[in-house]
């Protein structure tokens, strides 16, 4: 009985080893070059470091053709190459270390993407995986059916975060934020914002920010509530509307009916010097905004 148990464990270990191949490869890279990374299934972790090289470690699936690691000028390509018709045993988990001032383009299909300590611009996109990163320069983070999370670094940046059926979270970002979603909630806890556009079809918007002087913010949803909290002083022209929902605020003015025959409410007023603008609209939902 013990012999059979040992034999079973040994066979399982051999099978597991056969399904994945460990990789550990390195290539020289420019200190502020560009790195393209693609992996169809599994996970992609990208980390910036002080070396002028790109290192790839991890495990690649049994049916993966090869790991491509090559350099052309200031561009390094990392690609987990899989057969065109193969759908099984291609899952690969890779960790890619890049010069910290690199810009990166990372793509996956059924793959999670996690980025840290990369100072250059980031273009991150996957289909059925989560995306997590920190924004230092410009960041575009996109997933079709996964969560998207972007943290700020205390430096002004431009952030675009999109998901169709996963939650979108942006926190600690300064500068510009654009977030789009379809059937999910969007949560933004930002610092000083110059431009913000947040849109969703079926989901709530929960926003906290400090509106910069002359800053502009546009929030809209079709079916969802909007909750906004302003930090610091506010100087802006407000244009607020809800077709089927309440409008509450702590700035003072009360909303008015758009028509005595329709349920819509609207509210327009100027706060402070009015050198910025705040536009909030929903078709079916409540709007609540306060200092």
C-alpha positions as a printed Julia matrix, in Angstrom:
291×3 Matrix{Float64}:
   0.0    0.0     0.0
   2.81   2.39    0.88
   4.63   1.43   -2.31
   1.6    2.36   -4.39
   1.28   5.71   -2.57
   4.94   6.54   -3.21
   4.58   5.48   -6.82
   1.52   7.7    -7.24
   3.29  10.73   -5.74
   6.36  10.16   -7.92
   4.2    9.89  -11.03
   2.37  13.09  -10.09
   5.63  14.99   -9.6
   6.95  13.75  -12.94
   3.72  14.77  -14.69
   3.85  18.22  -13.11
   7.46  18.66  -14.16
   6.57  17.65  -17.69
   3.83  20.26  -17.88
   6.04  23.26  -17.12
   9.55  24.33  -18.04
  11.51  26.78  -15.94
  13.1   29.72  -17.73
  15.81  32.15  -16.66
  17.11  34.36  -19.48
  18.67  37.82  -19.65
  19.44  40.33  -22.42
  21.07  43.78  -22.38
  18.69  46.74  -22.7
  18.71  50.53  -22.91
  18.22  52.37  -19.62
  15.14  54.18  -20.97
  14.15  51.93  -23.87
  10.88  50.18  -24.67
   9.89  46.63  -23.72
   7.1   44.66  -25.44
   5.77  41.73  -23.4
   3.11  39.21  -24.41
   1.8   36.04  -22.8
  -1.49  34.43  -23.87
  -2.41  32.62  -20.63
  -1.2   32.6   -17.04
   0.35  35.67  -15.41
   2.74  38.5   -16.22
   4.63  40.3   -13.47
   6.76  43.28  -14.47
   9.17  44.95  -12.05
  11.58  47.81  -12.61
  15.18  47.52  -11.42
  18.46  49.47  -11.64
  20.19  47.17  -14.15
  20.37  47.93  -17.89
  19.03  44.52  -18.82
  15.79  42.59  -19.16
  15.51  39.36  -17.21
  12.75  36.77  -17.67
  12.15  34.05  -15.1
   9.25  31.71  -14.39
   7.55  28.66  -15.83
   6.16  28.16  -19.33
   3.54  25.62  -20.34
   4.23  22.22  -21.87
   2.79  23.15  -25.29
   4.57  26.49  -25.55
   6.81  26.6   -28.65
   9.45  28.89  -27.17
  10.19  31.97  -25.11
  11.3   34.77  -27.42
  13.7   37.29  -25.9
  15.34  39.61  -28.41
  16.54  43.18  -28.83
  16.26  45.53  -31.8
  17.91  48.86  -31.04
  16.23  50.28  -27.93
  13.3   47.85  -28.15
  13.29  44.52  -26.31
  10.64  41.89  -27.07
   9.51  39.21  -24.62
   7.01  36.77  -26.09
   5.65  33.44  -24.97
   5.09  31.88  -28.39
   2.33  29.26  -28.6
   1.04  27.1   -31.5
  -1.82  28.72  -33.42
  -4.26  25.88  -32.78
  -3.22  24.83  -29.31
  -5.59  25.76  -26.47
  -4.32  23.53  -23.67
  -1.16  23.45  -21.53
   0.0   26.87  -22.69
  -0.46  28.65  -19.36
   2.78  30.37  -18.38
   3.76  32.43  -15.36
   6.57  34.85  -16.1
   8.36  37.55  -14.13
  10.03  40.23  -16.27
  12.51  42.68  -14.76
  13.13  45.78  -16.85
  15.22  48.96  -16.44
  13.05  51.15  -14.21
  12.9   54.03  -16.71
  11.6   51.8   -19.51
   8.27  52.25  -21.23
   6.3   49.02  -21.56
   3.56  47.44  -23.67
   2.12  44.35  -21.98
  -0.59  42.14  -23.5
  -2.37  38.94  -22.52
  -5.57  37.03  -23.21
  -6.27  34.83  -20.18
  -3.5   36.44  -18.16
  -3.24  38.68  -15.1
  -0.89  41.67  -15.34
   0.92  43.14  -12.33
   3.39  46.03  -12.68
   5.53  47.81  -10.09
   8.45  50.27  -10.03
   8.29  51.14  -13.75
   8.71  54.89  -14.38
   7.98  55.03  -18.12
   4.66  55.01  -19.94
   2.63  51.82  -19.64
   0.15  50.28  -22.07
  -1.43  47.25  -20.37
  -4.2   45.17  -21.93
  -5.71  41.75  -21.3
  -9.03  40.03  -22.02
  -9.94  37.82  -19.06
  -7.46  38.84  -16.39
  -6.89  41.51  -13.74
  -4.58  44.5   -14.23
  -2.75  46.11  -11.31
  -0.16  48.89  -11.58
   1.27  52.12  -10.17
   1.2   55.26  -12.3
   4.35  57.34  -12.59
   4.02  58.61  -16.16
   1.12  57.82  -18.48
  -0.81  54.6   -17.9
  -3.44  52.9   -20.06
  -4.83  49.85  -18.23
  -7.53  47.78  -19.96
  -9.34  44.5   -19.29
 -12.49  43.08  -20.84
 -13.65  40.82  -17.99
 -11.23  41.54  -15.17
 -10.65  44.14  -12.46
  -8.44  47.14  -13.15
  -6.56  48.86  -10.33
  -4.22  51.87  -10.69
  -2.43  53.52   -7.76
  -0.79  56.92   -7.86
   2.84  57.58   -7.03
   2.61  61.2    -5.84
   3.71  62.43   -9.27
   1.4   64.04  -11.84
   0.33  61.43  -14.4
  -2.24  60.67  -17.06
  -4.31  57.57  -16.3
  -6.83  55.72  -18.46
  -8.51  52.7   -16.86
 -11.16  50.64  -18.65
 -13.09  47.41  -18.0
 -16.3   45.95  -19.38
 -17.22  43.52  -16.62
 -14.72  44.07  -13.82
 -14.46  46.78  -11.18
 -12.29  49.83  -11.87
 -10.34  51.41   -9.0
  -8.04  54.44   -9.23
  -6.42  55.83   -6.08
  -3.89  58.51   -5.19
  -3.54  59.79   -8.76
  -2.69  63.43   -9.54
  -3.31  65.08  -12.9
  -5.69  63.48  -15.39
  -8.0   60.47  -15.05
 -10.22  58.81  -17.65
 -12.19  55.72  -16.66
 -14.76  53.82  -18.7
 -16.81  50.75  -17.78
 -19.94  48.93  -18.92
 -21.46  46.7   -16.23
 -19.26  47.54  -13.24
 -18.73  50.09  -10.5
 -16.0   52.71  -10.75
 -14.19  53.96   -7.64
 -11.75  56.89   -7.75
  -9.96  58.34   -4.71
  -7.68  60.95   -6.26
  -5.53  63.89   -5.28
  -5.51  67.17   -7.18
  -7.2   66.62  -10.54
  -6.98  68.85  -13.62
  -9.13  66.7   -15.9
 -11.43  63.78  -15.08
 -13.88  61.88  -17.26
 -15.63  58.82  -15.83
 -18.37  56.94  -17.67
 -20.25  53.71  -17.03
 -23.44  52.13  -18.39
 -24.61  49.92  -15.5
 -22.7   50.76  -12.35
 -22.21  53.24   -9.53
 -19.59  55.99   -9.47
 -17.86  56.72   -6.16
 -15.48  59.68   -6.53
 -13.26  61.59   -4.1
 -10.96  64.33   -5.39
  -9.51  67.8    -5.05
 -10.44  69.86   -8.1
  -7.49  71.94   -9.29
  -7.92  75.59  -10.23
  -9.55  75.53  -13.67
 -10.08  71.79  -13.37
 -12.8   70.03  -15.34
 -14.74  66.94  -14.33
 -17.4   65.01  -16.27
 -19.2   62.03  -14.72
 -21.99  60.06  -16.38
 -23.85  56.79  -15.96
 -26.99  55.32  -17.48
 -28.1   53.06  -14.61
 -26.28  53.87  -11.4
 -25.81  56.26   -8.5
 -23.14  58.96   -8.4
 -21.47  59.93   -5.12
 -18.83  62.7    -5.15
 -16.82  64.17   -2.28
 -14.71  67.27   -2.93
 -11.65  67.95   -0.8
 -10.45  71.51   -0.31
 -12.02  74.62   -1.82
 -14.09  74.34   -5.0
 -14.31  76.92   -7.78
 -16.47  75.68  -10.63
 -19.66  75.96  -12.61
 -21.92  73.01  -11.81
 -24.28  71.35  -14.3
 -26.11  68.4   -12.68
 -28.98  66.31  -14.08
 -30.85  63.1   -13.3
 -33.76  61.85  -15.38
 -35.03  59.41  -12.77
 -33.43  59.99   -9.37
 -32.75  62.49   -6.6
 -30.08  65.19   -6.48
 -28.62  66.02   -3.07
 -25.75  68.4    -2.28
 -24.29  70.4     0.59
 -23.44  73.49   -1.48
 -26.89  75.01   -0.92
 -28.99  75.27   -4.1
 -31.92  72.91   -4.57
 -32.57  71.09   -7.87
 -35.51  71.97  -10.1
 -37.85  69.82  -12.13
 -37.05  69.83  -15.82
 -40.74  69.56  -16.65
 -43.97  69.2   -14.71
 -44.79  66.25  -16.96
 -41.48  64.38  -16.57
 -39.54  63.07  -13.53
 -36.23  64.74  -14.41
 -34.25  67.04  -12.09
 -31.53  69.54  -12.93
 -29.27  71.87  -11.0
 -27.02  74.65  -12.29
 -25.02  77.0   -10.07
 -21.57  78.59   -9.62
 -19.32  77.89   -6.65
 -16.39  80.16   -5.81
 -14.98  82.0    -8.8
 -16.39  79.43  -11.21
 -13.13  78.97  -13.13
 -13.58  75.18  -13.38
 -16.48  72.98  -14.4
 -18.33  69.99  -12.95
 -20.82  68.07  -15.08
 -22.68  65.08  -13.61
 -25.52  63.16  -15.26
 -27.42  59.9   -14.83
 -30.52  58.47  -16.42
 -31.6   56.17  -13.59
 -29.91  56.9   -10.3
 -29.33  59.34   -7.46
 -26.63  62.01   -7.42
 -25.01  63.11   -4.17
 -22.1   65.56   -4.04
 -20.59  67.41   -1.11
 -17.46  69.08    0.24
